[in-house]
Amino acid sequence: MMEQCKEKLNIAMFRQKRIPSREGGVEIVVEELCTRMVAQGHNVTCYNRGGHHVSGSEYDSKRLKEYKGIKLKTVPTIEKKGLAAVSSSFFAALCCAFGKYDIVHIHAEGPAFVSWFPKMFGKRVVVTIHGIDWQREKWKLGFGSKFIRQGEKNAVKYADEIIVLSKGVQDYFKDTYGRETHFIPNGVNRPEIKDAKFITEKFGLIKDSYILFLGRLVPEKGIRYLVEAFKDVKTDKKLVIAGGSSDTDSFMAELKDLAKDDNRIIFTGFVQGQMLDELYSNAYIYTLPSDLEGMPLSLLEAMSYGNCCLVSDIPECAEVVEDKALIFQKSNVEDLQEKLQNACDHPEMVMEMKKQAADFICKKYNWDDVVKETMKLYRRK
């Protein structure tokens, strides 16, 4: 049961592209936090980007002024690759600096570049680091990388509190900057399992007939290795790659070219709603072969649906699953192929993993606990 607040706070959040939306993990986190904070009696305002949905204008939804009690404001956005996040963050910070807020909560390293602005106007600034973003392939070169690195440094210098989602990132901030941070991992909700209906009609998929990857189609997710490994797996199961391209259309083309000779590989594009629920609910295994993660919400979600998961051995994945999933060596196509083949050949092992996944993950990661710990930081003197 959620506690009602003793002291009502005025809270502003920005960096999410848009809520309500599933354009990425940050959007899910912001929505889960904000809806619970509103339920506790706080006033919460989210500053959304302008522009189109990251996976294409066909997924645009109506701009709302309020959602589940959260006030929504859209800030001016230069809709050009590399400038959307910078421009929207600047205008959001401007609004937060002059707005009547007790707390300004900034999500991700790049937008933390402007953390000094609300701080200068006496706001309490909290920054959540969702991952070391300058390491991501699309930001490794040029202005984007420099901007994000400076955002990281500004968070260290100006934020009253920094939240991190993994122990590895906590160690990084301590070792690099001598800065103490607070480890508050994401949460997950227990979902309703859905029978295969739309996925059967659209893609011919039935329960346990496919291996699922679901997430943004970006290089650091390890999807290249997954396609290469799967092509050598002897199975009649499909490989379903679900997700939008997120500024990486050339990478999407590369993946489709890599997969063109194997008709078992299906690209669904961006999915949401019933289609998303059905894909999670009916997968044989879910796989996340990432080289780099912050804290993978899709992995938490996949386990909450009772999936056997196969993940790379990076700490951000291994810490989440502990001994309740299958693990392969990061970037090792041969090891991934062997683990996939073994899973296809031993359904009894997969079913055993499925039985324990949901209870384990829902007990370990709880959104109400996340909000409780976050509110403590908001009020910390």
N, C-alpha and C positions, 0 to 999 in steps of 0.2 A: 504494500500500500504506500502510495507516494505521500510524503509529508507536505503540508501546506507551509509556505515560507513564513518565518518570523518577521523578516524585513524584506519588503518588496524592492527588488532591484530593477533598474532599467538597463537592459543588456542589448548590445548591438553585435552582430556577427557579419563577417564578410570573407570572401574568396570563393565560396561555392558559386558555381556557374548560375544555377537556378534551383530553387526549391518551390514546389515539389518536382523532383526530377531524379532520374537514376543515371545521370551523365557520367558519374564517377563515384568513387568511395567517399570523397569529401561531402558530396551532396547528401548521401545517406546519413553520415555522421551528424551533420548540421541539423537535418530534420529530426533525427532521434533525440538529440540534445534539446532542441528548441521546443518541441511539442511537450516534453516532460517538464521543462522549466516553466512554460506557460501554465501547465496543469498545477504547478506548485504556487501559482499566483504572481509570477514575475512578468514584467513587460519585456517582450523580446521583438527586436526588429532585425530582419535579414536584408542585406543589400545584395540584390541579384544583378548579374550582368545583363546588359542588353544583348541584341544579336540573336543568332539562330542556335538551335540545338547542335551540340558537338558532332552528332552523327548525321546531320542534314536537316534542312528546313521542314521536311515531311514529318519530323517528330516534334516540331514546335507545338507548344500548348498555349492556351490563353493566358495572358499576363494577369495575375491575380494581385489584389491589394492586401488580401489577408488569406491565411491558410491555417486552419486548426488553431486559431487564436494568435498566430504569428503575424506581425505586420511585415508586409513585403514591399520593398522599394527597389525600383530598377534604376541603376546609375548609367550615365553615358558611357558607351563602350566603342572603341575603335575596332571594328570587326576585320582585323587583318592578322594573319598568323604572327604570333609573337607579341602583338600589341594589345590583344583583347584583355589578357590578365593584368597587364601593366596599367592600362588606362582605367579599367573598371576598379582596380585596387586604389588608384590615386583618388578617384571621385568618391569612392566609398569611405576612404580615410578622411577626406574633406568633410563629408556629411557627419561622420562619427565625431570628429574633432569639435564641430560646432553644435552637435546635437546634445540633448539633455540625457546623457548616458552615464551610468556608474561604471560599467564594464564595457570594454571593446575587446572582443574575442576574434583574433585573426587566425585563419587556417592556412597553413603551408608557408614555405620559406620565402618564395618570391614576394607575395603580398606583405610579408613582414618588413620589406624594404621601407614601407611608409609607416611603420609602427611608431616612429618618433613624433609623427604629426598629432595623433590623438593624445599621446603622452605629454606633449608640449602644452596641451590645453587641459591638463589635470585629470585625464581619464586614467583609470586602472586598466592596463593593457595585458592581456593574456594571449600567448601565441601557441597554437598546436602545430608541432612539426609532424607531418604525415609521412615523411620519408626524406632522405637526402636527395632533393630533387635535381640538383645540378649534375648528379651522376646519371640521370636518365639520358638515353641516347639522343633524343630530340633536342636536348638542351646542352649537349657537351661542348658545342662550339659557339663562338660569337657572343653577341650581346646578352642572349638569354641566360647563358651560364654565369656571366659576370653579375647580372642583375640578381639572380637567385643566390649566388654566393654572398653578395652584399646584403641581401635580405636576411640570410642566416646570421651574418655579423650584427645587423641592426636588431634582430630579435634578442641576441645575447646582450646587447648594450642597453636597449630601451624597454624590453618587456619586463613587467613586474613578475610574471610567472611564465615558465615554458613547460608545456606538456609534450611528452614523447610517447610513442605507441609501441616501442620495443626497447629491450635492454641494450641492444647493440647501439641504437641511436643515443641512448642515455650515456653510454660509455664514450661515444664519439664526442658529445658536447663537453663532457668532463675532461677528456684527454686533450681536445683541441683548444678549448677556451677556458677550462677550469670552471665552467658554469654548471651549477646544480640544476637539474630538471626534475620533473615529476612524471613517473611512469604510470599512465592511466590508459590501459588498452581499450580498444573498442568493445562494444557489446554485440549481442545478437538476439533476435526474437525467435521463439519457437513457432514455425509456420504451420499452415494447414497443407497436408499432402494432397496433391491433385492427381487424378487419373489422367492418362494420356488421351487427349481428344484433339485439340488444335494441332499438336505436334504430329499426330498421326495423319490428320487431313492434309497438312501443308508439306510435311517432310517424310511421311511414311514411317515415323518412329514409334516404337512400342516400348513397354517397360523392359529395362535391362538390355536393350538392343544397341546401345551406343555409349561411347566414352565422351565425356563432356569437358570442353574448356569454355568458360564464360568470363569475359572481362574485356577491357579495352585491347584492341589489336595494336600493340606497340612492341617494339623489338625486345625490351627488357623482360617481357612476360615469357620469353623462351618458346614462343609458338613455332619458330623455325625448327627447333630441335624436335618438338612434338610431331610436326608433319613428317620430318625425315625419319624419325623413329617408327611412327605408326605405319609408314609405307612398307616396312619390313616385318610387321606383325601379321602372323597367319591367323586370321579371324574373320568371321562374317559380320562382326559388329561394325558399326559406323563410327567415325570420329566427327563429332559436331563441334564446330568452332563458332561460338555465339558472341557477338559484340560488334561495336562500331569502331571506325578507324581512328577517330580523335587526332586530326591533323597529320595523319600518316597514310594517306592514300597510296603513296608509292610502295609502302610496306605491305599494304593489303594486296596490291597487284603482284608483288613478289611472292607472297604466300599462295595466292591462287595459281600462279605459274608453277610453284613447287609442288602443288597438289593436283595439277591438271591430269596426270596419268592414273590417278586413283579415284574411281567413282564412289568409294566408300566415304570420302571426305566431303562434309557438307558445311558450307558457310551460310549462316542464317541472317547475318546482319544484326543490327541493334535489336534487342528484344526487351520487352517489359510486360507487366501485368500477368495475365493468365498464361501467356506463352512462356514467360520466364519461370513461373511457378511449376509449370508442367515439365520443363526441361530439367530443373533441379530435382523434381519429385520422382522422375522415372529413369535417371541415368544409371548405368551399370557401375561406372566409377566416374568421379570428377578428378580432373588433373590440373595442377597449377605448376608448370615447369619453370617458374621465374628465376632470373638472375638477380633481380632487385625488387624489393617490396618495402612498403612502409609497414602497415599491418593489413594483410589482405582480407578485406571484408567478404569478398566472394568465397573465400575458403571457409570462413565462419558460417556463412549462409549455407554453403554446400553441405557441411557437416550437420547443421541444424535440420536439414531435410533428411538426415539419416543416410548420407552417402559415404561409401568407401572412397577415401581420397588418396591420390598419388601426387606427392609434392617434391620439389627440389630440397636439398638439404641446407639451404640458407637459413640462418637463425630465425629470421622473421616468420618462416613457415614451420620449421622444426619445433620452435617454442610453442606454437599454437597447437600442433597436433599431438605432441609428445609421442606416446607409443600407440596411438589410436589411428594411425594411417600408414600408408606405404611411402617410403622415401627413396629417392635416387640421388646420385651425385650430380650436382649442378653442372649444366652445360655438357654433360656426358651423354651423347646420343645413344651409344651402345648400351649403357646402363639403363637408360630410360626405355629402350626397346625391350630389353630383358624383363624389366619390371612390368611393362604393359603385357608382354606375352605371358608371363607368369600369372598375372591377374586374369587374363582371358582363359587360361588353362585350368585355373583353380577357383571355380565359383564358390566353393564352400568357404574358402579363405575370405573372399570378398563379402559374402553374406555375414560372416562373423564380425567383420569390421563394421558393416552397416548397422548391426544390432546395437553397438555401443556408442556410435558417433554422436547422435542427437543429445542424449542425456549428458554425455561428457561435455560437449561444447556449450550447451545452454546453462549448465551449472557453472562453468569456468568463466564465461563472459556474459555479463548482465548489464543492460543499459541503465537500469535504476542505480546500480553501483557506480557506473561511470558518472552519472549526473551528480550523485552525492559527493564524490571526490572532487569533481569540477567546481561545485558550489563552495566547497571548503576553500579552494584556491581563490575564488572570487572574493571571499570575505576575509582572507588572510591579511593580517596587518604587518 
